[in-house]
Amino acid sequence: MSRLGVLINPTAGHGRADDGGRDALALLGRSGHEVIDLSGRTAEIALARARDTLWELDALVVVGGDGMVHLGVNVVAGTTVPLGIVPFGSGNDLARTLGLVEHDCRRAVADVLAALDSRPRVVDAIATRVHVPEAEDAGAAGSAAGAGGAGGAGGAGGSTAASHADELEDPTAVEWTACVLSAGIDAAVNHRANTYRWPQGGGRYVRGTLAELSVFHPYGYRLTIDGVVREQDATLVALANAPSFGGGMQIAPDAQMDDGWMDVVIAHAMGRAQLMRLFPRLYQGTHVRSPRVEILRAREVVLEPLPGRRRPPPVYADGELLGRLPLRARLRPGALRLLTPEAT
């Protein structure tokens, strides 16, 4: 018998997860496993309860959409506790990437229970921290001094190794992203849409897109990609561990969750007319054919606003507000364990 923690978002999928959550709890309870409902009135309360209880659990199960999955990922990433997903959201990007059944509680719960008896699927995740250059420079200098006068490369390596160890030992010190971190026009649209009370559902995103396009000007970025610095104006910068986000936008069609790399998607500076032609192509993934779009592969990226240029919008991770630049993102191979059917 396993001990399962369960997190439910009653607002996911326009209310569908409310019934789905009750059904999931009932089905899991009848399975013979011990079930603990860790849901809270807010995401912060639920996150704290799950983290406090994690050491007692054999697995964590989330019922909802990408927002609830993001919360679950931030509970278990960097640990050995696997995550099960019962998809009841309006987006379900991670679930779709994994080939999970959507809006079918009985089948989804059955898949999670079956997966408990097999090895979890091990995938990568993106770990992010707020980037404070002065503090990191001081830390690197201290590492070099502590190494008895070792060269600068040795000092930097010690600092990176220490940060990696900190992330693995204390997963609460970082914010984890399973699918896509976005810091461009797509994030601006998401941020604006979240301020609207009408229309409901995807209509808010359409309204946000039209509003952002009407005032758009490229953003200024300072990007450090695996140690190589570039400064440029751009329309979109996204770090992808999976192909899609935002309810089906194929931002990085060739991204894989277990290859040890992030796909860095950069849409270079363009005018509104060019952007209006390119933006719809994100849903089919055909934007990657544009000469204005560049895709690189990386293990570590530092994103900073470029002084004197238009500041990039707030950053979103798997559709959830992460904060503002600057930040440092590292791809952590095998940081996440997922309960999925063997076929996926």
C-alpha positions in Angstrom: 0.0 0.0 0.0 1.3 3.5 -0.9 0.6 6.8 0.8 -0.6 9.3 -1.8 -0.9 13.1 -1.4 -3.5 14.7 -3.6 -3.8 18.4 -4.7 -7.0 19.7 -6.4 -7.7 22.9 -8.1 -11.5 23.4 -8.2 -11.3 26.3 -10.7 -9.3 24.4 -13.4 -11.0 23.7 -16.7 -13.8 26.3 -16.0 -14.9 24.3 -12.9 -14.6 20.8 -14.3 -11.9 19.9 -11.8 -14.3 20.4 -8.9 -16.2 17.3 -9.8 -13.0 15.7 -11.1 -11.2 16.3 -7.8 -14.0 14.7 -5.8 -14.1 11.7 -8.2 -10.3 11.4 -8.1 -10.3 11.3 -4.3 -13.0 8.7 -4.2 -11.4 6.5 -6.8 -8.0 6.7 -5.2 -9.5 6.0 -1.8 -11.2 2.9 -3.1 -7.9 1.7 -4.5 -6.6 0.5 -1.1 -3.9 3.2 -0.9 -3.8 5.7 1.9 -4.9 9.1 0.5 -4.1 12.5 2.0 -5.9 15.6 0.7 -3.4 18.4 0.8 -5.5 21.0 -1.1 -5.7 24.5 0.3 -7.7 27.7 -0.1 -4.7 29.2 -2.1 -1.9 27.8 -4.1 0.6 29.0 -1.5 -1.2 27.1 1.3 -1.4 24.0 -0.9 2.3 24.2 -1.8 3.4 24.6 1.8 1.2 21.7 3.0 2.5 19.4 0.3 6.1 20.3 1.0 5.7 19.8 4.7 4.1 16.4 4.1 6.4 15.3 1.2 8.7 13.1 3.3 5.7 11.0 4.3 4.5 10.4 0.7 5.2 7.7 -1.9 3.7 9.8 -4.6 1.9 13.1 -5.2 -1.1 13.4 -7.4 -2.5 16.7 -8.8 -5.9 17.2 -10.3 -6.3 20.2 -12.6 -4.5 22.0 -15.4 -1.1 23.3 -16.1 -1.1 25.7 -13.1 -1.8 22.8 -10.7 0.8 20.7 -12.5 3.3 23.5 -12.1 2.6 23.6 -8.4 3.1 19.8 -8.1 6.3 20.0 -10.0 7.6 22.6 -7.5 6.8 20.2 -4.7 8.6 17.1 -6.1 11.3 18.3 -8.5 14.8 17.5 -7.2 13.4 14.7 -5.0 12.7 11.0 -5.6 8.9 11.4 -5.1 7.0 10.9 -8.4 4.2 13.1 -9.6 0.9 11.7 -11.0 -1.4 13.9 -13.1 -5.2 13.8 -13.5 -5.6 16.4 -16.3 -8.7 18.6 -15.9 -7.5 22.0 -17.0 -8.2 24.1 -20.1 -4.6 23.9 -21.3 -3.0 20.6 -20.2 0.2 21.1 -22.1 2.3 18.8 -20.0 -0.4 16.1 -19.9 -0.7 16.3 -23.7 3.0 16.1 -24.2 3.1 13.0 -22.1 0.2 11.4 -23.9 -2.1 11.4 -20.9 -5.9 11.2 -21.2 -7.7 14.5 -20.5 -11.0 15.1 -18.7 -11.6 11.4 -18.0 -11.1 10.9 -14.3 -11.6 7.2 -14.2 -9.0 6.5 -16.9 -6.5 9.0 -15.6 -6.7 7.6 -12.1 -6.3 4.1 -13.4 -3.2 5.2 -15.3 -1.7 6.7 -12.2 -2.4 3.7 -10.1 -1.0 1.3 -12.7 2.2 3.5 -12.9 2.7 3.1 -9.2 3.7 -0.5 -9.9 6.3 0.4 -12.5 9.3 2.7 -12.8 8.4 6.4 -13.1 9.3 8.2 -16.2 12.4 10.4 -15.5 12.5 13.7 -17.3 14.4 17.0 -17.1 13.3 20.2 -15.5 14.4 23.9 -15.6 15.6 25.3 -12.3 15.5 29.1 -12.0 16.8 31.6 -9.5 16.7 35.4 -9.5 20.1 36.5 -10.9 22.0 38.9 -8.8 25.3 39.5 -10.6 27.1 41.3 -7.7 26.3 38.4 -5.3 27.3 35.7 -7.7 30.6 37.5 -8.5 31.4 37.8 -4.9 30.5 34.1 -4.4 32.8 33.1 -7.3 35.6 35.2 -5.8 35.2 33.6 -2.4 35.3 30.1 -4.0 38.5 31.0 -5.8 40.1 32.3 -2.6 39.1 29.3 -0.7 40.7 27.0 -3.2 44.1 28.4 -2.3 44.6 30.7 -5.3 43.1 28.5 -7.9 42.4 30.1 -11.4 39.3 31.9 -12.3 37.8 28.9 -14.1 38.2 26.7 -11.0 36.4 29.4 -8.9 33.5 29.6 -11.3 33.2 25.8 -11.4 33.1 25.6 -7.7 30.3 28.2 -7.5 28.3 26.3 -10.1 28.7 23.0 -8.4 27.7 24.5 -5.1 24.5 26.0 -6.7 23.7 22.6 -8.2 24.1 20.9 -4.8 21.9 23.6 -3.2 19.1 23.0 -5.7 19.2 19.2 -5.2 19.3 19.4 -1.4 16.8 22.3 -1.1 14.3 22.3 -4.0 12.4 25.1 -2.3 15.3 27.4 -3.1 14.4 27.5 -6.8 11.4 27.7 -9.0 11.0 24.7 -11.3 9.6 24.7 -14.8 8.5 21.5 -16.6 7.6 22.8 -20.0 8.3 26.4 -21.1 9.6 29.6 -19.5 8.6 32.6 -21.6 9.9 36.2 -21.4 8.6 38.0 -24.6 5.4 39.0 -26.4 3.8 35.7 -25.4 4.4 36.5 -21.7 3.1 40.0 -22.1 -0.1 38.7 -23.6 -0.5 36.2 -20.7 0.2 38.9 -18.2 -2.3 41.3 -19.8 -5.0 38.6 -20.2 -4.8 37.8 -16.5 -5.9 41.4 -15.7 -9.2 40.9 -17.6 -12.4 39.8 -16.0 -14.1 39.2 -19.3 -14.5 37.4 -21.6 -14.2 34.0 -20.0 -11.8 31.3 -21.1 -9.6 31.7 -24.2 -11.4 35.0 -25.2 -9.3 36.8 -22.6 -6.1 35.6 -24.4 -7.4 36.8 -27.8 -8.3 40.2 -26.2 -4.8 40.4 -24.6 -3.1 39.5 -27.9 -4.9 42.3 -29.8 -4.1 44.8 -27.1 -0.4 43.9 -26.9 0.0 43.9 -30.7 -1.4 47.4 -30.8 1.4 48.8 -28.6 4.2 46.4 -29.4 7.8 47.4 -29.7 10.7 44.9 -29.3 12.3 44.3 -26.0 16.0 44.6 -25.1 17.8 41.5 -23.7 21.2 40.6 -22.5 21.5 36.8 -22.9 24.3 34.7 -21.5 23.8 31.3 -23.2 26.2 28.7 -21.8 28.7 31.5 -21.0 28.4 33.3 -24.4 27.0 36.8 -24.0 24.8 38.5 -26.6 22.9 41.7 -26.5 19.9 42.3 -28.8 16.4 43.5 -29.3 13.9 40.7 -29.7 10.2 40.0 -29.9 10.2 36.7 -27.9 12.7 34.7 -25.8 11.5 31.3 -24.5 13.3 28.5 -22.8 11.6 25.2 -23.7 12.0 21.8 -22.1 8.9 20.6 -23.9 7.3 21.4 -27.3 4.2 23.4 -26.2 2.7 25.8 -23.7 -0.2 28.2 -23.5 -2.9 25.6 -24.4 -1.2 24.3 -27.5 1.3 26.8 -28.8 4.1 24.7 -30.4 6.9 27.1 -29.3 9.6 24.5 -29.8 8.3 21.6 -31.9 11.5 19.5 -31.6 12.1 20.0 -27.8 12.3 16.7 -25.8 11.9 16.4 -22.1 14.7 13.9 -21.5 17.5 14.9 -23.8 19.5 17.1 -21.3 19.0 20.4 -23.2 16.8 23.4 -23.2 15.6 24.8 -26.6 16.2 28.5 -26.5 13.7 30.2 -28.9 14.5 33.7 -30.0 12.3 35.7 -32.3 14.4 38.7 -33.4 13.2 42.2 -33.5 10.3 42.8 -35.9 7.6 45.3 -36.7 3.9 44.8 -35.8 3.0 43.7 -39.3 5.6 41.0 -39.3 4.6 40.0 -35.7 0.9 39.7 -36.7 1.9 37.3 -39.5 4.2 35.3 -37.3 2.2 35.0 -34.0 -0.6 32.7 -35.3 2.1 30.3 -36.6 3.1 29.5 -33.0 0.1 27.2 -32.8 1.3 25.0 -35.6 5.0 25.4 -34.9 5.7 26.7 -38.4 7.2 29.9 -36.9 10.5 28.1 -36.7 10.8 28.3 -40.5 10.9 32.1 -40.4 14.4 33.7 -40.9 13.5 35.9 -37.9 13.4 33.0 -35.5 16.5 31.3 -34.1 16.6 28.1 -31.9 19.7 27.3 -29.9 20.3 24.5 -27.4 21.7 25.2 -24.0 22.1 24.0 -20.5 22.3 27.4 -18.7 20.9 30.7 -19.7 21.0 34.1 -17.9 18.3 36.5 -18.9 18.7 40.2 -18.1 17.1 43.4 -19.4 19.3 45.4 -21.7 19.8 48.9 -20.2 18.5 51.7 -22.3 16.0 49.5 -24.2 12.4 48.6 -23.6 12.3 46.3 -20.6 11.0 42.8 -21.2 7.6 41.9 -19.6 7.1 39.7 -16.5 8.3 36.1 -17.0 5.9 33.2 -17.0 6.7 29.6 -16.3 4.2 27.0 -17.5 1.7 29.7 -17.7 2.3 30.9 -14.1 3.8 34.2 -13.2 7.4 33.8 -12.2 8.6 37.4 -11.7 10.7 39.9 -13.6 14.2 39.7 -15.1 17.0 39.1 -14.3 17.1 35.4 -13.7 19.3 32.4 -14.2 17.9 29.1 -15.6 19.7 25.8 -15.6 18.5 22.5 -17.2 18.6 19.8 -14.6 18.6 16.3 -16.2 16.4 13.8 -14.5 15.1 16.2 -11.9 11.5 15.1 -12.2 9.8 11.7 -11.9 6.4 11.2 -13.4 3.7 8.5 -13.1 2.7 7.8 -16.7 1.5 4.8 -18.6 4.3 2.6 -19.9 3.3 3.4 -23.5 4.4 7.1 -23.0 
